[in-house]
Amino acid sequence: MEPFRFTPRDRLVRAWQNSMELTRDFEGYSGELDDEELSKVFAEFAEEEAVHAAKLRELIRRYEQNE
């Protein structure tokens, strides 16, 4: 029996899911902290992670078009 292998699309989807989860987490952290500096850092992290998520989603779309 051949071992299960993840496809490149599987890896892209998992990375996109992780990135989306981090975006939500960082947004939540930024809104619930009283420390203004930490809140700002988490808000910046959320924005940066959202960019990563958008890039990953675009790669998934391109990958699916080429299948």
C-alpha positions in Angstrom: 0.0 0.0 0.0 1.4 3.4 -1.0 1.6 6.0 1.8 -0.8 8.9 1.7 0.7 12.0 0.2 -0.4 15.6 0.4 -0.7 17.4 -2.9 0.5 20.9 -3.5 -3.1 22.0 -3.4 -3.5 20.3 0.0 -0.5 22.2 1.3 -1.8 25.5 -0.1 -5.3 25.1 1.4 -3.8 24.1 4.8 -1.5 27.2 4.8 -4.4 29.4 3.8 -6.6 28.0 6.6 -3.8 28.6 9.1 -3.2 32.1 7.9 -6.9 33.0 8.1 -7.0 31.6 11.6 -4.0 33.7 12.6 -5.6 36.8 11.1 -8.8 36.3 13.2 -6.7 35.6 16.3 -4.6 38.7 16.0 -7.6 40.8 15.3 -9.3 39.5 18.4 -6.2 40.1 20.5 -5.8 43.6 19.3 -9.4 44.4 20.3 -9.3 42.9 23.8 -6.1 44.3 25.2 -5.9 47.4 27.2 -2.2 47.8 26.4 -2.2 50.2 23.5 1.3 49.2 22.2 0.4 45.5 22.2 -3.0 46.2 20.7 -1.3 48.0 17.8 1.3 45.2 17.3 -1.5 42.6 17.1 -3.4 44.8 14.7 -0.4 45.1 12.5 0.2 41.3 12.6 -3.5 40.8 11.6 -3.0 43.1 8.5 0.2 41.3 7.5 -1.3 37.9 7.9 -4.3 38.9 5.9 -2.0 39.8 3.1 -0.4 36.3 3.3 -3.9 34.7 3.3 -4.9 36.7 0.2 -1.7 35.6 -1.6 -2.3 32.0 -0.7 -5.9 32.2 -1.9 -4.8 33.6 -5.2 -2.3 30.7 -5.5 -5.0 28.2 -4.8 -7.2 29.8 -7.5 -4.4 29.6 -10.1 -3.5 26.1 -9.1 -7.1 25.0 -9.5 -7.4 26.7 -13.0 -4.3 24.8 -14.1 -5.5 21.3 -12.9 
